[in-house]
Amino acid sequence: GQPTIVFNRVSKEKRPKYIIPFQFEKEQAIEAIREKLNKGFFVPKDIKNFEVERVRGIYVPFWKFDLYYHDKQYLRGTVGSGKHRKTRYFYREAEADFKGITADASRQLSDESSQRLEPFDLTRLRPFDVGYMTGFYADTYDVDRNETEKIALSRAMELYNTEVKKSVRASNISILSTAPETRVNNAEYIMLPVWFMTFRYLNEAYTILVNGQTGKIIGAVPYFKRKVFAFIMLIGTILTPV
């Protein structure tokens, strides 16, 4: 029952290059979770009084990419207003270097959840040392570099397109054509700290995550449906005209 990691049996390919140690302690994570749950008026009491043993610190595998991105785009937008409203076309060409785009490498954690946990301060990355693992759990990656690289490129494209659209003085902007050229300049396997609290309620599984570096909390919790219904009925009664 004690978390123990044996890395001498793990191949070099599965050994991370860098790690961010936990900076947000377990007691802080528990307090943050309790505070979040206690703010939920419709959250059942047995959820609010969760068992501390359910909170576990886990090092989650990520790939970190440095990417080069170049694109030539034609865009369409609307300028003016009323009778002077016109459709205009625009051309943009630019290049960008993206540093430290991360993509989680565990199928147990959804991409949406991992992105909502961000940002992590990657300047705090340290060369991997087994000593950081003491007292924590860890998972090796089961999503390879090629698959996560596609996610990182997709995120780079989204960031690039957002900035390009900002440069166009128009409304209702749409990209008509695009021809991106990309290059991965660097890829590194890293581990990032996350506190997990998992529980079941009415036969459904729920997970609350806490960024082990910043304390940011994400996750959905169940609510007491009867209390919600009663509250809605009460509001409806108050607002009904006499």
N, C-alpha and C positions, 0 to 999 in steps of 0.2 A: 503493500500500500504506500510505500514511500517512493517519491519520484526519483528515479535514478537513470542517468543517461550513460550508455557505454559507447563511446565514439571510436574506440580502437577496433570495433567490428564494422564500422561504417566505412565504405569506400571513400576515396578522396573526392570523387564526383559528388557525393552526398554531403560533404563537409562544407559548411558555409565559409565564405571568405571574411565576412564582417558580421557584427552583431551590435544591436543597441541594447544595453542592459536595462532592466527594469528600474525606472526612477520614481514611478508612482507606486507606493507600497500597498500591500494587501489591505491593511487597515484603512488606508485612504480610499481604495477601490470599494471596499465594503460600505464605508460611510457615504461615498458618492452615490452608490446604487440605492442605499436606504433613502437618501434624500430625494432621489428621483422618484422612487416608488411612493414615498409618503406624500408627494405632491399630487399624486393621482387619486382624485376623489373616488373614482369608480374602480380602483384596483382592489381586488379581494384582500382581506386581512392576512390570510394564510400565505399570500404571495409576499406581502410586505414583511412578514416575520420569517424570512427565508433562513435556511441553515447556512452558517458561515462556511461549512465544509464544501458547499457547492461552488464556492468561488476559487478558481484555480488559475495560476499564472502559466501561460503557455507561450513559448517562442514559436511564432508562425513563420514559415518559409516564404520568402519573396525573391523575385528577381528584380534587379535594379538596372535600368538602361540609360545610356547616353546616346541620343539620336540626332542625326542630321536630317533636316526636312527642307525640301525645295519644291515650290509649286508655281504653276502658271494657271490663273483662273479667269474665267469670264463670269461676270455677275450681272444680275438684273435687279433694279430697284425703282422705287417711285419717288419723284421729287415734286415739289409744289403742292398746292391744295385747291380744292374746288374745281373751277373751270380751268385753272392753270396746272392741273395735275397731269404729269407726264411720266412715261416709262423711259428710263435711261439705262444704258449698258455701260459696264465698267470692266477694265482689265487690271489685274493685279499680278505682280510677280515678286516673290520674296523668298528668303531662305532663313532658317532658324536652327539654332542648336539647343536641344533640350537636354538638361542635366538631371539625372536622378528620377526618372519616371519609374514608378514601382508597379508591380503586378503580383498579386499573391499567387503562390505556387501550391496551394492546398485545395483539393476539391471539397474539403469539409467546410471551407469558408467561401461564401459567395463573393463574386467580384464587387457587387454592389455594397456589401457590408465592409469589405476591406477598403474600398475607396471612401466610404463615409467615415472610417476611422482616421483618415488622414486629416491634417498633415503630420508626418513624423519629421523631426529635425535630423536630417541625414548627416549633418556636420558632426553629430555625436556618434557616428559609427565607430566601432572599435574593432581591431583585428580579433578574429574569433579565438576564444579561449574557453575550454571546458569549464573552468571555474565559474563562469557566469551562469552556468546551468544549475548550480547547486540549489536545491529546494524548488525547482521549477520543472515543468513538463516541456516537451518539445516534439515537433513533428518534422520529418524530412519531406522534401517536395515530392509530389506525385503528379505535378503538371510540369512538363519539360520546358526548356528554354524557348523552343520554337513556338509553342502554343502561347506562352506568356508574351513573347515578342509581338505577336499579332495584337494582343490587348494593348501593349504599350504604344504601338504605332497608331492604333485607333484613338487612343487618348491624345497623342501628339497631333493627329489630324484635327481632332475636335478643338484643341487649344489654338492651333494655327488658324483654322477657319473663323474662330471667334474673333481673333485679332484682326484678320483681314476684313471682316464685316464692319468692325469698328472704324476702319479707315474710309469706308464708303459713306458719303453724306446723302443718305436716302432712307426710305422706309420700305418695309416688305421686301427685304433683300433676299435673294435666292442665288445659289451657285449653279450656273448653267453647265459649266465644264471644268474639269480639273485633271491635272496630270502630274501627280506627286512623284518626286524622286526621293527615296529615303535611304539612309545608311545607318547601321548600328555601329557606333564607334566603340562602345564598351558595354559589357554585360557581366554582372556580378551576382552571385548567389548570397543572400543575406538573411538574417533572422531578426524579426521585430517583435517587441513585447506586447502581449495582449492578455488582459484579465477576462476570463469567461465565467459567466454564471448561467448554467443550464438547469431547467426544471420542467416538469410536466404539470399541466393543469387541465382537468377534464379530458384526459387522454390526448392532449396536444402538447407538442414540445415547443419551448420558448428558450431563447438565448439573449442575454444582455452582455454586451462587449464593452470593455473599458480600455482605451489606449494606455498602455503601460508606461508611456513616456510623458504624456500630457494630461491624462485623466479624462479625456473626452469620452462621453458615453453614447452608445447607440443601441438600438434594439426595441422591439415591440413587446408589450406586456398585455396579458388578458385583462378584461374589464368585467365588472359585475353587471350583466345585461339587465337584470331586473331593476337595479338601482338606476341605470341609464334610462330605462323606459319610464320609471316613476318620475324621474327628474323632468323628462320631456313632457309628460302629462301635466306636471305641476306648472311648468312654464306656459304650456298651452292654456291652462285654466286661468292663469294670471293675465295673459294677453287677450283672452276672449272678451269682446265688448259686451257690456251688460245691456 
